[in-house]
Amino acid sequence: MRLPFAIKSLAGLGAMLLFLGGFLGVQAVDYLGRLGKRMVDPVALKSIASELGAGAVGLNPYLGLKDRGGLVCFLEEARAEKQVLFLRLDLEDPKEYFDENRFLEQACENVLVGSGSQPQFARLSSVKERDKQELADGSGKLILRFQLLTVKGLADKQYAGLVACLRRGRYFYLAQVSQPADRSYDKDAALGLVKGLFGLPN
C-alpha cells in the first residue's frame, strides 16, 4: 500500500519525489503534480474530512489523499498550534494479520508538528506513557493502543504528542495529536479527540 508512507518525514518524501522526477522524467513530474493537486483540492479535502468521526469537528483539513487502500488526512487547530494526522488503512481481509504494536512504534518515530503552512515531522525524544484501553462497539471488543510522547522539531523545539491506533474489522486506524510542549497537554482531551476521529464514543 502507498498510504503508510504518509507518516514518514516530509523532507524524505520531498527528496524521494525529486529523485523519482529526475529518474522517470516528465511523465513522473506530471503525475506527481496531479497527485499534489488532489491532496489540496478543497472539494476532495471536504469529502475526506466527512469520512472522519466527530473528532474532526473544529479542525481544519489542509492535506489529504484517498484511494482504495485507505485515506490519510492532515488537520490543524491553528489557535492551539495543534496538529493532527489521521490514517485509515483498508486491510481487505478482516482476518489478515497486522502487527499493530510495530506500526504504532514506527508512527511514534515521526510525529506531525508545526502548522498547516509549515508542517514537519519531529523525531522522538521520550515516551512518557504506554497504555491501552479496552472498548466495545457493535463489532465487538476493540483495543485502543496509545503512547504519550515528547518529540523534537526544527531547532530542537519540543512538542508533546499522543499517538494511538485501533483495529476494527478490516480497517486499521492511526492518529497523532501534537502541540508545543510549553502548553499544558491534556491527555484525556487528546484521547477524546482520537476516539472521535475513530468514530468511537467517549
N, C-alpha and C positions, 0 to 999 in steps of 0.2 A: 504493500500500500504506500501511496505517496504522502498521505497526511501526517503520519507520525513525525516526519522530518520537520514539520512546522514548529515543533518545540525546540529545535536546535537554534544555535546562535544566528541572529540576523546577519552578523558580519560574515559568518561562514557561508550562509545562504547566498549572500551577495557575491562572495568570491567564487562560489561554485557556478552561479549564473553567468558571471563574466567569463569563466573558463569554458563553460558549455557554449556560450555565444561565440567565442573565438574559435572553438574547435568545430562546431557544427555549422557555423556561418549564418547567413541571412535568414534562413528558414527558422532556426532556433531563436534568433533575436525577435523575429516577428511573433512566434508562438509565445515567447516569454512576455512580450509586450501585451499581447491579448490576455494572457493569464493575469498580468498585473492589473489591467483594466477591470477584469472580472472581480478581482479582490477588493477594489474600492468602489465598484458600481453601487450607487445608493439604493437602487431597486433590489439588486441581489443581496446587499447587506441587510435590508429590511426583511427580506424573505428568510435569510439565515437566522437573524435575531428572533424572528417569530417562532422558530423551532426550539428555542431555548425556553426553559421554565421561567417561573415568576421572578427568580433571582436576577434576571436581566433588566427588570424594570428600574428605570433611573440610571442605567448605564448606557453609554454611547458607543455603538459598534463602529469601528473605523477600518477594519480589515477583516475579510472573511473569504472562505472558499468552501464549496460543497461539491462533492462528486459521489459516485456510487459507493465509494469506500468509507464515506463519513463526511464530517464537516469540522472546520476549525473557525473560531471567531475571536478576534481581539477586541476588547471593550475597555472603556475607561470611565471613571468618575473624576472629572478634571479638578473640581474644587478640593477633593480629598487627596489628589495625586494618587489615586488608586488605579491599579492596572489589573485586568482580569483576562486570562486566557482560558477559553473553553474548547475542548476537543471531544468529539464523539466518533468512535470507530464502529463500523459495521463488520462484525467478525463472521457474518454469513451463516455459520453453523453454531447454534446455541450451545452445542456440546464441545465445541472446539476449545482445546487447552490454550490458556493465555496467562502468562506469568505477570499478574497484576503488581506484585511486590517489586519485581525488577523494573517494570515500566515506571512505577511511582518513584523509585530511586533515581532512575535516569532523568525523570522530569524535574527532580529536585536539584539536579546539577545545573540547570539553566532555567531561571525564573524570570518571567516578563516583568520589567520595571520601566520607569521613566514616564513618558507621556505619549499621547496619540501622535503628536507631531515628531517625537524623537524616541520611539520605542527601542528598547535594548534588552538583551538577556544578561542577567547578572549571575556570577558564579557563587556557588555555595560557600558560606562562611562557617555556619554551625547549625546543628539540628537541636532545637530546644525540646521538642517533644515528638514522639512517635506513638500513634494510638489508632484505634478503630472503634466504630460504633456499629452495633447490630441493629438493623432497621427491618421493617416489613412493609410490603405493599401487596397489590393483587397478584404479583408474580411470585410471592413467597419471601423467604429470608434474604436480605441483602446485607452486605458488609461494606461500610464506607471506611476506607483506609485514608489516613491523612498524616502529614508531618508539618510541624510548625518550625520555621527556619529563620535564620538571618542570612542575607546574601550581600555581596559587594558588587556595585555597578561601576560606571566610569569614575575615575578619580577616587576609587575606593569608597564611594558613597554607600552608606549602609541602608538596607531595606529589610523590613520584616515581611514574611510571607507565609502563606498556608497553601500546601499542595495536597489535593485529595483526588481519589479515584474510586470508581464503583463499577461493578459488572452487573448488568441487568439483562438477562436473556442473551441475545446475540450482540447486544450493544455494550461497549466499554466507554465510560465517561472519565474525563480528567479535567480538573480545573486548577488554576493558580490564581491567588489573590494576593497582591503585594501593595505596599505603601512605604514611604520613607520611615526609617526606624526611629526618627526623633518624634514621631507622633505615637500616641498610645494605640497599640494594636489590640483590637477586640476579637479574640479568637472565636467566641460564641457568635458574634455577628458575621465573621468570615465563614464559619461553618453553616450558618443560616443562609448566607448568600449562595454558597456552593450547593446546598441541598435544594434551594430554589431553582438554580440552574439545571440541576439533575432531575427536576420535576418531583422532588420528594417533599413530604410535609415536614415542617419544623417541629 
